[in-house]
Amino acid sequence: MAATRRYQQRNVSHSQFDNNTIINQGNIQGNVHYHLPHQPARSEVVRIIPYPRNEDMIHRPDPIERLDKLLPQTSGFYSAALWGLGGSGKTQIALDYAYRRCDNDSECCVFWVHADNEATFISDYKTIAKKLGVDERLDGSDLLDAVRSNIEAQPQWVIIFDNADDLGLFGVGRTGGRENETLRKYIPRASQGTILWTSRDAHIAGTLVGSRRGIEVRSMTADEATSLLARVRDEESTFKEVGVDALLDELQCLPLAISQAGAYIRRMSMTIEEYLSLLRQGNTRWDVLKISDFDQHRRPEVSNSVLETWRSSIERIRAESKMSYRILHVVAYVDGQDIPHELMAAAASRVSDKDSAGQATDLEVQQAIMRLNEFSFLSLRRKEDGERSYEMYKLVQEAVRYGLWVRGRINTALGEKAGRESGLELGEAYYSNIALRIVDELFPVWEGKPWTRCEQYIAHAIRVGDWAEVNGNDIKTSRLLRRVSSFLYDQGRWREKEPVDERAWGLWREALGEKHPDTISSIASLATMYYEQGRYDEAEVLHKTALDLCRHVLGDDHPDTTQSVIYLASTQESLQQTRSLIRPFSILAIKQVRDSEERKPHRRSLGEIIGLKVGFRKWRSHKRRGSD
């Protein structure tokens, strides 16, 4: 009996069974699965890097040197993550690290996995399996597990998981035992080896790697950005060329934007100033920024367009948090610098999904802002008084607005009803109008002269004034700009006041017509700005226009007509033309004006008004407060 058992055992052990062969043994309940042990790792060095070495790579000491410290080329297990805004150069730094490891260690295996989604992850693991000689008949979890085991068996190895933006694929945020259902269990774990992640999500630090093993990749320094532009253009004169600083400021020193701009400038044989001119023209800016040229160091199926590179991140935000998504789209219409936390909270309340349950809680607002910060859409800044404010890349704001514009065109093509059913009804007009309403409420009215608060919101008030044609709210925008103009007048900031007054005049004229009192008032405001700068000729032209309109619309006896006479008189006095003014208007014998001190109706002759220069500045200040 014992001999039989020994014979049977010998027979089984010497049979040519394959892995996962099913053995039927008499009356044993169920099947016995026979698993062959994993094949020993191949002795040859395997390297799978999907991109060639980047010969235009610019050395960036800060992230590269920090990475080398976290991932030294010594025995042991190390992991780190490069995280930051899309287009900041994370993949290129990882690629540079991979090739430097190859150069410095001839026995080190290097693997590259696109971790965008489950499909790309599995596809790259299959490629690795072939190179490592893993049984081709394996599939599914068996294949992935075998690849992990084979990598772990290598004496020295590096694996790079690129674009791991969806951390949920690797168990982050999963609860209730669902972690085992993720790809995380197929990540190599051993006493030696190196893992490098790249991600747009800062939350990768503290989850997939230690909290101190994450490296934020930010914009390039000015010197690094200039060097990259010169190298991509293949033009050393870039360092001295006119307009280079302005261009880098426009592109915010983002490597992707610089590379695309440099390639376009080279192909079109244009100067930096010519390219900058295209960027500054509203009708060509998006055409230039959305260009997506082939890049052998990036996946061909992924757009290299500056305007589209963040689309996947925006959609991920939308899937995770509607509040974060909508806050992002509101602040895309304010100024990108020094965004007060108060404004962010107001945006969260306006777009909260909790309409039936009341306002969003402060914790919900903080969490929504946190996700935007983790995706590098926002940067937190602490002021000296401890208050929080935020910054947002101008190009990110533009990409958000571009996305809404594209969605609006899709909505138009689908039709209004189909657009609502697709959830596309919240477009440019909606979000720009929300931004306008919020800033209008936060920017102070004139009473009390709260200059500090005015200063805090003045840039945002001016910025939301750019979108009146988008949201169709010309009058509300014009009234806000009038308050901005009044603040700038009292501060004596004439150069800043000029574009504000010009914009307000255009909006009033478009909304109410040339002859409306508010339009006439905006002309007088612009003329006053010219006067205060000593530009008397320009001031005279506008004051004459305002006076003619006042006489025609309001009549000779209206106080606003008298006010226009006073303004024109003061201007022409500066031009030494006062006498020529008195003769044509001598028929205006008596006028009603408000006494600048007592605020009571007062009767004076026109000559007396001009001769005494009745309360020009005080009268105007008094009139302005009354109009608001």
MOSULUR-V88285 format. One record per helix or strand. SS is the DSSP state (H for helix, E for strand). FROM is the first residue (numbers start at 1). LEN is the number of residues. If there is no record, write none. Layout:
ss=(SS;SS)
from=(FROM;FROM)
len=(LEN;LEN)
This chain:
ss=(H;E;E;E;H;E;H;E;H;H;E;H;H;H;E;H;E;E;E;H;H;H;H;H;H;H;H;E;H;H;E;E;H;H;H;H;H;H;H;H;H;H;E;E;H;H)
from=(2;21;32;47;61;77;90;109;118;140;157;167;178;183;193;202;205;209;214;222;236;244;255;272;285;311;322;339;341;362;379;388;394;416;428;451;474;494;517;536;559;578;590;601;606;616)
len=(13;3;3;1;10;7;15;6;15;14;6;4;4;4;7;3;1;1;3;12;5;8;14;9;5;10;10;2;10;13;4;4;21;6;15;21;18;19;16;18;16;7;5;5;7;12)
